[in-house]
Amino acid sequence: MRRARPSEPDRGLPELGRAGDPGALAHYEDPAYYSRAYASRREDVEFYVGAARHADGPVLEYGVGNGRVAIPMARAGAEVVGVDLSRPMLRDLEARLAREPREVRRRVSWVHGDMRNVRLHRRFALVVAPFNTVLHLYRRPEIEAFLSRVREHLAPAGRWLFDFSVPQSGDLGRDPTRAYRVPRFRHPTTGQLTRYAERFEYDPVRQLLLVRMEFSPERGAPCTIPLTHRQFFPQEMEALLHYNGFREITFFGDFSASEPGPGVDSLVVSCRLARKPRRGRPRRWGLARAAEAT
C-alpha cells in the first residue's frame, strides 16, 4: 500500500493565483487519483480525437498531462507533441505509453515546461488545450504570453482549439465554510477507504475560484489539496482572442456542433490566426480621404 501524498499548507486565495503555484499544480501530483476522478469524462476526448483526425498535420497539446487526450489522438494516427509543467503527470504519461503498441509510442513526444515560455521552433496544423488548461492562467500578462506562444506554433492555415468551464453562479456564491461531501471511496493510491469533501471560495475582483479538496483516510492524517481556476466569462475570452491576433472565433457548447445555450457547462473555442495586414502605403481615412475626393 502506498502512502498518501503530504497535505499542502492551507493557503488562502491571497496566496494563490499565479501560474505554476500550488493552486495550479497540486491537483496533478497524484496521477492515479486524477485518472480515477475523470475516468468517465469521454466527450472531450472524442471531440479532440475527431479534430486530430481532420487536421492536416501534427498536433500540439498544451496541458498534455498523463495522456488522457494525447494517447487516443495518437491511436487515431495523429503525431502529438505535448507540453506540461507537472512532472508526475509526465512520468505517468511515459508509463502509459510503454503499454501502447510501438506505432502509437512513436507518435507521441513531450516537453516539460511552462506553456507561456516553451518554444518548439516548429508549427502545427492543430493546437489544443483541453480540459480547462487555460484556467491556470490567472492574470492578463500570463494569458497574453501563452497566446503569443500559440501564435508562434500555429500553422498559417491551422486551427487553435480549447475548452473552458463557464462560470456558474452556484459555484461562485457558495459559502466557503460549508463542506460539500460525497460518499466514501477507495483511494487508488493508498488503497484506503477515504472520505472526500470540497469547499469553494471565490474572489470576484481577481475572478479566481479556489476549490479545497479534502481527503480524510481511515488511517493517517487528512490531506487538503487546492485547485485554483481563473473564471473567464465568454465575452471576455472572445475579446482576449480578438486583441491577441485571432479570427474566426467560434464558440460551441459542451463538445457538440451546436451553439451554446443558457445551461452550457463547457465552452469549446475554435479560431485561427488573424491575417497580417498587407504591406504598402497606409490607408487614409476621415478628412484626408475626403480631401482627395474633391
LUMNU-464545 format. One record per atom (N, C-alpha, C, O): residue in one letter; x, y, z. Coordinates in steps of 0.001 Angstrom, whole numbers, plus 500000, padded with zeros to 6 digits. Each point is the difference from the previous one (the first is absolute). Example, Ala and Ser with C-alpha at 12.3 -4.5 7.8 and 13.67 -1.06 7.14 Angstrom:
residues 2
A513190494310507800
A499110501190500000
A500900501200500000
A501036499981500665
S498614501069498615
S500820501190500060
S499230501090500730
S500509501108500169
This chain:
residues 294
M500843498800500000
M499157501200500000
M500877501248500000
M500909500115500822
R498835500799498287
R500781501225499902
R499505501034500994
R498831500014500385
R502085500848500019
R499604501097500883
R499285501098499218
R500227500207498808
A498898500486501919
A499380501175499394
A501020501111499923
A500932500056500803
R498897500828498234
R500898501135499883
R499807500943501180
R498923500021500595
P502081500747499754
P499840500947501100
P499008501088499644
P499847500375498837
S499476500127502197
S499029501064499780
S500698501298499661
S501058500314500546
E498329500450498530
E500484501343499733
E499679500893501204
E498957499817500626
P501908501140499712
P499622500980501019
P498697500676499609
P499733500214498817
D499457500122502177
D498689500578499726
D500172501437499517
D500054500938500795
R500028499211497897
R500179501328499409
R498655500600499650
R499120499311499484
G500721501959500793
G498803500712499610
G500180500652498647
G501097499998499443
L497836500554500034
L500053500624498685
L501044501105499878
L500607500120498936
P499643500706502105
P501034501029499829
P501376499442499660
P500817500698499400
E499451498043500980
E501311499391499743
E500037499242498686
E501058499517499596
L497814500371499734
L499921499223498764
L499648500917498838
L499744501191500179
G500248498225498621
G499623500775498821
G501166500429499150
G499957501049499358
R501109498131500633
R501140500249499118
R500310498716499254
R499977498916500583
A500310501202498145
A500270498819499182
A501136499183500608
A501052500541500344
G498725498152499785
G501019499105500527
G500020499889501509
G500871499322500545
D498190501327500162
D499986499918501462
D499245498734500438
D499486499279499146
P500435500430502181
P499329498771500441
P498549499878499551
P499516498888499788
G499785502224500065
G498632499928499515
G499895499516498566
G498947499530499571
A502153500586499684
A500039499537498610
A500584498605499862
A499732499327499005
L501063500211501967
L500753498753499835
L499606498880500960
L500110498826499646
A499431501512501570
A499825498963501026
A499014498909499571
A500187498830500336
H498772501544498928
H498981499038499577
H500578498923499080
H499400498938499837
Y501743501327499571
Y500564499094498995
Y501191499199500535
Y500707499352499228
E499516500689502078
E501119499263500585
E499687498523500216
E500904499213500282
D497839500408499590
D499595498606500188
D499271499513498745
D498772500056499945
P501964499469499050
P499360499601498737
P498986498876500155
P499025499945499251
A501188499149501718
A499045498901500180
A498637500532500429
A498968499558499495
Y501032501395501441
Y498725500575500425
Y499384500821498865
Y498792499934499770
Y502028500830499527
Y499500500803498882
Y499304499106498974
Y498911500323499526
S501716498564500137
S499422499100498999
S498688499409500489
S499059499845499221
R500872499825502064
R498758499462500544
R498902501055499995
R498858499714499640
A501489501503500758
A499004501052500131
A499354500354498669
A498824500362499963
Y501925499540498948
Y499495500449498705
Y499862498850498992
Y499989500225498790
A499906498542501724
A499903498838499107
A498756500048499127
A500017499510498871
S498903501076501639
S498749500037499234
S499907501196499054
S499026500133499259
R501961500718500766
R499981501189499132
R500508499589498616
R501208499885499791
R497887499898499280
R500359499479498685
R499615500925498847
R500593499925498923
E498419500946501294
E499534500824498881
E501114500863499433
E500123500140498783
D500698500443502103
D501066500867499507
D501068499204499265
D500561500475499012
V499726498305501467
V500992499161499318
V499542499716498576
V500773500152499053
E497981499438500795
E499475499697498668
E500008501239499106
E500265499906498802
F499443501252501786
F499987501250499232
F501396500309499449
F500147500297498815
Y500879499635502047
Y501353500332499557
Y500570498930499064
Y500768500323499093
V498873498433501111
V500430498952499073
V499424500284498611
V500704499859499000
G498029500538500930
G499413500340498713
G500698501163499333
G500211499990498787
A500155501028502007
A500718501144499438
A501377499582499499
A500446500470498953
A500230498656501781
A501330499539499585
A499924499200498708
A500888500098499153
R498059499114500695
R499839499208498769
R499873500911498778
R500467499653498915
H498908501499501257
H499773500902498870
H501133501015499815
H500005500746499021
A500945499288501906
A501104500954499881
A500977499531498932
A500310498813499898
D500162502125499322
D500934499674498918
D501440500187500495
D500759500805499460
G499597498428501581
G501348500116500533
G500035499686501482
G499011499525500558
P502127500736500091
P500182499626501405
P499173500861500950
P499511501070499638
V500347498426501595
V499197500649501034
V500905500391501160
V500841499212500432
L498984502004500069
L500659500461501219
L498946500066501093
L498983500676499851
E501267498613501258
E499050500031501120
E500639500655501211
E501001499511500524
Y498420501594499919
Y500397500634501248
Y499221499352501146
Y498805499733499873
G501880500017501242
G499379499285501111
G499795498538499667
G498932499446500260
V502090499918499160
V499873498614499542
V499799499029501154
V499400498941499814
G501094501402501382
G499779499161501170
G500513498585499815
G501119499791499531
N498055499234500843
N500411498599499869
N499450499348498744
N499927498775499900
G499686502057499143
G499624499470498689
G498541499627499852
G499653499255499084
R499477501240501790
R498578499667499928
R499424500294498618
R499160499249499503
V501292501847499871
V499553500368498653
V501055499639498957
V499660499552498905
A501610500640501426
A501073499811499026
A500091498561499503
A500176499774498803
I499705499249502098
I500143498604499579
I498863499586499065
I500277499368498981
P498458500954501309
P498962499693499008
P500208500711498660
P499697499428498953
M500815501813501062
M500287500664498723
M501079499240499239
M499906499844498783
A501126499680501929
A501063499234499346
A499482498666499478
A500410499550498931
R498693499819501816
R499402498747499519
R499241500226498700
R499911499108499156
A499537502107500692
A499249500337498782
A500918500389498851
A499520500290498904
G501794499724501322
G500952500258498928
G500690501344500037
G500819500283499126
A498878500570501866
A500591501335500047
A501367499986500668
A500230499263500959
E500679501566498518
E501248500280500711
E499694501079501028
E499459501051499655
V500885498697501614
V499651500917501083
V501260500396500754
V500789499146500404
V499392502158499782
V501044500529500874
V499303500666501174
V499134500853499806
G501236498763501416
G499343500525501186
G500913500895500809
G501219499831499999
V498180501123500690
V500716500893500922
V499268499954501331
V498774500104500035
D501967499742501069
D499376499995501314
D501032500384501050
D501195499753499837
L498321500863501256
L500863500423501087
L500052498981501133
L500822500131500908
S498316498858499054
S499920499014501075
S500887498797499702
S499709499215499098
R501365500644501657
R500874498836499803
R499308498678500346
R500175499029499264
P499037500889501835
P499320498726500271
P499088499549498866
P499949498812499682
M499336502120499708
M499118499623498900
M500789499550498782
M499591499064499312
L501525501582500412
L500819499591498855
L500652498643500231
L500159499225499057
R500221500475502190
R500534498665500296
R498919498943499777
R500282498910499504
D498481501423500867
D498909499052499774
D499697499862498517
D499650498912499542
L500478502172499699
L499851499917498547
L501016499017499416
L499660499167499160
E501575500939501289
E501035499082499506
E499654498556500330
E500170499115499162
A499343500637502057
A499634498641500400
A498817499486499181
A499974498829499622
R499061502025500105
R498843499588499214
R500392499701498555
R499514499040499401
L501361501784500051
L500441499762498625
L500762498690499869
L499947499354498954
A500757500251502096
A500764498744499954
A499091498802499785
A500460498948499555
R498252501197500755
R499049498896499818
R499291500060498647
R499178499141499682
E501148501880499529
E499380500155498685
E500832499326498909
E501193499761500189
P498187499932498673
P500785499455498877
P501084500985499548
P499905501203500239
R501097498270499119
R501150500817499606
R499590501175499117
R500531501100500155
E498536498686498925
E499628501082499082
E499331501150500746
E500140501156499601
V499137498543501471
V499393501061500806
V501078500731500795
V499992501229500065
R500933498029500540
R501083500617500776
R500801500966499144
R500398501065500474
R499839498583498292
R500830500832499133
R499304501305499607
R500656500949499570
R498043499098500574
R499269501213499596
R499920501047501103
R499570501123499736
V500829498547501493
V499837500918501126
V501361500400500559
V500839499147500287
S499368502146499862
S501180500532500688
S499530501132500893
S498883500497499854
W501972499907501068
W499578501035500947
W501181500808500492
W501155499580499922
V498513501603500592
V500984500921500561
V499505500426501375
V498842500389500155
H502028499539500836
H499658500528501320
H500294501488500009
H501127500411499724
G497873500403500590
G500234501429500027
G498725500786500152
G498897499453499977
D501277501849500179
D498905500953500180
D499447500363498628
D500752500423499121
M497953499418500690
M499407500244498682
M500102501454499566
M499791500311498827
R500528500582502102
R500204501402499623
R501350500219499338
R500197500994499301
N500737498080500916
N501389500241499603
N500571499007498999
N500931500340499270
V498539498442500672
V500594498951499164
V499931500389498533
V498937500351499487
R502211499582499843
R500078500254498557
R500514498743499316
R501075499504500338
L498167499980498706
L500321498737499339
L500596500199498612
L500500499045499405
H499457502184500066
H500605500333498707
H499417499161498858
H500712499587499085
R497989500176500993
R499266499354498910
R498541500402500109
R499562500524501024
R499684499223497901
R498588500372499982
R499137498751499859
R500440498965499500
F498311501168500958
F499091498862500084
F498679500328499311
F499529501137500027
A499888497841499359
A498712500180499336
A498878500195501007
A498996500647499700
L501171498793501499
L498985500101501036
L500697500216501337
L500901499245500367
V498682501783500355
V500480500249501363
V498798499904500923
V498984500654499768
V501126498526501291
V498877499785500907
V500439500219501445
V501178499868500334
A497862500466500505
A500213500115501452
A498728499488500679
A499119500791500337
P500780497894499865
P498762499431500531
P499805500244501501
P500925500362500726
F497847499427499694
F499595499865501406
F500534501113500901
F500742499750500950
N498870501467498735
N500257501139500887
N501470500366500160
N500359500664500972
T500489498928498111
T501414500371500096
T500161501515500104
T500830500476500775
V498398500282498464
V500155501455500005
V499570500628501326
V500347501149500275
L498904498117500550
L499564500553501285
L501129500052501023
L499811500513501103
H501359498962498542
H501178500119500854
H500866501198499604
H501153500108500417
L498282500780498782
L500632501280499667
L499146501069500656
L498871500244499574
Y501659500395501458
Y499159500766500912
Y499981501498499726
Y499045500681500375
R501975499837498988
R500081501438499768
R500183500270498516
R500483499145499257
R499121502065500311
R500068500306498567
R501390499794499401
R500086499412498922
P501022501037501711
P501307499745499389
P500306498515499818
P500700499619499061
E498774499534501842
E500247498563499872
E499282499422498784
E500589499241499231
I498150501115500595
I499289499439498849
I500497500613498697
I499997499324498971
E500428501932501041
E500529500594498772
E501334499368499613
E500273499814498814
A500559499853502170
A501253499294499697
A499702498634499399
A500660499573499053
F498338499741501504
F499623498692499462
F499450500118498586
F500375499215499129
L498746501748500626
L499438500157498659
L501075500371498980
L499885499670498819
S501147501012501638
S501132500281499117
S500690498706499569
S500408499862498847
R499721499178502100
R500596498712499641
R499086499234499044
R500478499344499074
V498212500738501147
V499076499326499083
V500170500563498594
V500089499233499042
R499958502082500816
R500191500607498673
R501307499529499376
R500063499732498800
E500961500169502007
E501322499606499516
E500014498572499469
E500758499683499083
H498401499451501495
H500027498578499637
H498894499586499039
H500021498881499486
L499020501992500263
L498872499637499140
L500335500266498535
L500455501087499646
A499318497916499513
A500221500164498558
A499034501047499453
A498922500192500561
P501448500490498345
P499145501066499463
P498555499577499751
P499079500787500218
A500719497993499332
A498643499511499749
A499506499096501125
A498975499334499860
G501755500643501258
G499657499101501096
G498850500501500849
G499479501097499800
R500137498059501164
R498891500324500878
R500424499897501458
R500724499079500380
W498824501868500432
W500249500054501439
W498686499641500684
W498985500668499803
L501043498261501008
L498790499405500542
L500204499738501486
L500973499354500388
F498118501142500445
F500120499757501440
F498619500075500636
F499027500392499357
D500902499228501907
D498734500075500720
D500227500544501397
D501100499923500547
F497834500631500018
F500057500468501382
F498602499978500605
F499003500145499293
S500938499671502023
S498722499965500703
S499418501403500101
S500707500959500309
V498004499147499429
V499315501283500125
V499786500296501485
V499556499118500735
P500744502089499725
P499729500327501406
P498535499764500355
P499094500441499293
Q500696498857501810
Q498650499674500458
Q499708500759501287
Q500776499936500954
S498116500776499072
S499679500813501174
S499887499154501258
S500321500465501093
G499222498286498756
G499881499129501163
G501333499701500647
G500082499861501221
D500972500037497969
D501342499753500548
D500596501270500587
D500625499970501061
L499179501145498245
L500633501248500422
L499386500552501290
L500653500744500731
G498106498895499541
G499331500552501165
G499925499068501191
G499265500275500949
R501476498629499026
R499911499043501108
R500692500515501258
R500931500804499941
D498583498707501195
D500572500347501293
D501345499283500147
D500025498769500003
P501091501952500118
P501308499334500072
P500198499160501256
P500930499195500052
T498226500969500956
T500134499196501222
T499231498686499911
T500147499136500865
R499046500708498111
R499190498786499863
R500732498945499197
R500549500284498936
A499456498492501581
A500627498881499298
A498941499226499218
A498963499627500548
Y501306500136498166
Y499125499216499143
Y500584498592499904
Y501038499794499371
R498286499232501259
R500556498660500160
R499398499028498996
R498881500180499518
V501895498786500183
V499547498913499134
V500227498689500744
V500713499990501004
P498699498896498532
P500222498719500678
P501481499608500020
P500787500426499154
R499563498763501821
R501372499515500099
R500401499219498751
R499159499410499321
F502129500599500393
F500509499210498882
F501361499416500406
F500633500462500949
R499790498531498321
R501308499409500257
R501036500727499157
R499949499971498770
H500977500670501896
H500973500833499297
H500950499116499191
H500563499054500550
P499631501228498160
P500838499128499166
P501474500019500382
P500724499059499674
T499737501975500999
T501414500077500382
T500258499322501339
T500967499249500133
T498186501002500859
T500216499458501342
T499309498672500232
T500412499226500864
G498535500502498367
G499202498805500224
G499040500114501168
G499305499034500314
Q500635502122500342
Q499152500181501163
Q498633500574499621
Q499866500768499047
L499129498833501730
L498725500695499892
L500199501438500453
L500589500248501052
T498923500695498158
T500309501412500208
T498736500834499888
T499212499830499069
R500600501067501883
R498923500975499901
R500514501203499200
R501164500387500096
Y497925500185499115
Y500396501103499114
Y498976501120500094
Y498794499760500040
A501715501477499995
A499121501172500016
A500674501141499254
A501222500028499854
E497971500907499678
E500509501191499317
E499440501251500663
E498857500023500455
R501974501019499590
R499570501327500446
R500356500991498895
R501046499880499361
F498079501099500418
F500161500958498915
F500156501409500567
F499279500410500909
E501683500315498526
E500203501406500386
E500296500799498740
E500833499603499186
Y498480501529500656
Y500133500791498768
Y500454501410500319
Y499501500638500927
D501459499838498284
D500464501386500059
D499431500716498779
D500486499782498890
P498491501072501281
P499348500613498833
P500830501068499317
P499725500341498850
V501288500200501825
V500833501028499384
V501011499355499060
V500155500438498860
R500525498537501606
R500971499295499145
R499357498890499175
R500668499383499171
Q498045500356501044
Q499269498943499293
Q500678498643500173
Q500215499273499031
L500117500398502215
L500646498737500333
L499063499148500837
L499423500477500977
L500425498271498644
L499235499036500769
L500965498978500588
L500708499308499267
L499315500603502060
L500827499021500708
L499118498849500461
L499002500213500688
V501367498568498934
V499344498794500497
V500983499296500925
V501077499579499577
R498542500300501679
R500810499238500957
R499477498560500017
R498860499753500396
M501971499307499175
M499619498590499942
M500555499314501245
M501213499924500196
E497878499580500638
E500379499450501304
E499873498481499989
E498919499465499754
F502183499845500513
F500044498543500043
F500236499562501451
F500955500445500636
S498183498690499879
S500131499513501377
S500014498470499977
S498940499376499968
P502249500013500048
P500087498533499956
P499643499370501342
P499969500674501029
E499758498013498941
E499703499276501237
E501151500098500990
E499796500168501202
R501406499725498274
R501194500076500845
R500928501068499432
R500116500146498783
G500529500583502081
G500917501027499561
G499367501380500025
G498819500169500306
A502010500809499362
A499575501395500085
A499148500389498791
A500205499478498904
P498841501436501291
P499242500509498854
P500884500842499086
P501080500441500392
C498451499770498404
C500789500703498977
C499088500986499280
C498899499636499587
T501546501602500261
T499238501020499275
T500809500469498797
T501157500397500135
I498229499554498699
I500664500366498747
I499274501201499396
I498787499938499801
P501924501155499900
P499341501154499371
P499960499860498479
P500936499491499383
L497990500959500044
L499885500099498538
L499424501374499691
L498869500299500382
T501900500541498928
T499587501360499694
T499743500142498506
T500865499687499183
H497947500785500464
H499631500232498605
H499633501463499792
H499177500553500729
R501433500058498283
R499563501324499551
R498639499847499342
R499785499073499218
Q499303501826501092
Q498672499957499403
Q499936500982498832
Q499941501214500201
F500072498255498588
F499891500816498797
F498550499984499527
F499408498940499800
F500039502241500028
F498658500090499442
F500111499994498470
F500989500490499455
P498014498964499850
P500136499788498553
P500379501238499210
P500892499932499154
Q498454501207501096
Q500321501202499239
Q501407500504500326
Q500675500562499138
E499757499241502083
E501375500348500381
E501002499153499215
E501004500515499507
M498719498196500382
M500907499127499256
M500027500374498520
M501062500004499376
E497777500307500068
E499958500398498585
E500844501244499761
E500701500091498992
A499235500876501934
A500787501225499859
A501492499712500120
A500795500551499239
L499595498599501700
L501420499652500145
L500539499383498714
L501100500337499561
L498139498771499844
L500445499363498761
L500064501002498857
L500963500015499233
H498018500817500652
H499951500988498917
H501188500956500066
H500646500262498985
Y499641500255502198
Y501067500989500133
Y501384499377500108
Y500995500716500113
N499076497954499855
N501296499323500003
N500238499229498709
N500773499042499975
G498557501380498947
G500390499531498678
G499273498797499454
G500566499260499196
F498173500514501218
F499250498866499481
F498707500474499340
F499471501064500323
R500036498126498749
R498784500320499254
R499141498735499909
R500382498936500489
E498454501202498877
E499055498880499856
E499768499322501344
E500035498775500112
I499730502044500897
I499828499504501363
I498574499474500147
I499029500749499889
T500868497952500363
T498693499347500076
T499894499224501314
T500950499339500421
F497889500751500217
F499735499282501236
F499015498855499736
F499020500162499272
F501261498678501334
F499107498854499955
F499672499586501432
F500787500225500919
G498050499171499254
G499575499621501334
G500205498532500295
G499511499137499272
D501224500575501812
D500125498638500536
D500416498970498951
D499405498926499912
F501613501401499292
F500634499082499052
F499033499488498939
F500095498862499540
S498983501999500089
S499080499694498909
S500217501030498898
S500800500923500147
A498481498907498751
A500103500960498905
A498984501119500143
A499876500833499103
S499395499205502003
S498928500979500166
S500490501250500714
S501011499983500703
E498251501099499100
E500312501229500703
E499708499840501495
E499061499298500376
P501738501348500473
P499762499852501444
P498711500679500434
P499658501082499523
G499632498263501390
G498773500560500545
G500184500400501451
G501108499911500530
P497822500530500123
P500092500495501381
P500523498964500993
P500648500369500979
G499087498345498793
G500423498978500956
G501332499363499692
G500303498934500536
V500507501680498618
V501263499382499579
V500968499879501177
V500071500885500852
D500665498018499181
D500986499766501057
D501405500336499514
D500728500744500657
S499654498705498187
S501325500264499432
S499856500656498634
S499138499624499205
L501714501357500533
L500061500630498684
L501231499504499263
L501101499973500550
V498701499639498210
V501110499676499105
V500209501195499089
V499043500537499442
V502206499881500407
V500324501167499187
V500881499556498838
V500997499301500184
S498618501114498636
S500772499714498796
S500356501322499335
S499142500868499841
C502121499290499768
C500387501227499295
C501251499758499171
C500624498942500074
R499722502056499142
R501171499940499123
R500814501281500161
R499561500963500629
L501619499023498792
L500842501194500033
L499377501107499173
L499473499756498915
A500588501447501594
A499559501157499221
A500983500251498868
A501203499788500149
R498275500661498727
R500882500312498869
R500825501240500310
R499504500967500579
K501747498987499030
K500847501173500180
K499604501071498995
K499671499680498858
P500355501578501544
P499645501071499055
P500994500053498846
P501188499729500175
R498318500619498658
R500873500098498834
R500974501157500163
R499676501048500559
R501523498723498932
R500977501075500032
R499743500974498855
R499405499636498985
G501036501569501183
G499801501005498962
G499563501307500606
G500118500217501206
R499380500644497953
R499571501319500444
R498800499880500937
R499015499349499653
P501049501268501529
P498881499903500938
P498750500672499449
P500078500989499271
R498775498460501089
R498734500579499579
R499704501219500864
R500286500011501197
R499135501018498181
R499666501222500723
R498483500164500045
R499297499698499036
W500220500783502097
W498570500117500194
W499643501423500394
W500869500866500090
G497877499362500139
G499537501274500540
G500230501157499044
G499723499892498805
L500791501234501732
L500161501237499232
L501006499840498871
L499830500581498928
A501234498621501309
A501015499833498978
A499410499320498767
A500279500402498870
R498901498561501352
R499410499302498887
R498956500872499301
R499887499971498774
A499365500789501985
A499000500882499404
A500648501070499142
A499458500392498967
A501727500089501474
A500699501023499239
A500448499461498658
A499955500714498998
E500483498013500968
E500431499398498738
E498855499898499011
E500204500077498788
A498588499749501738
A498829499794499127
A499496501287499386
A499207499958499059
T501233501203501452
T499485501293499492
T500887500586498923
T499708501075499476
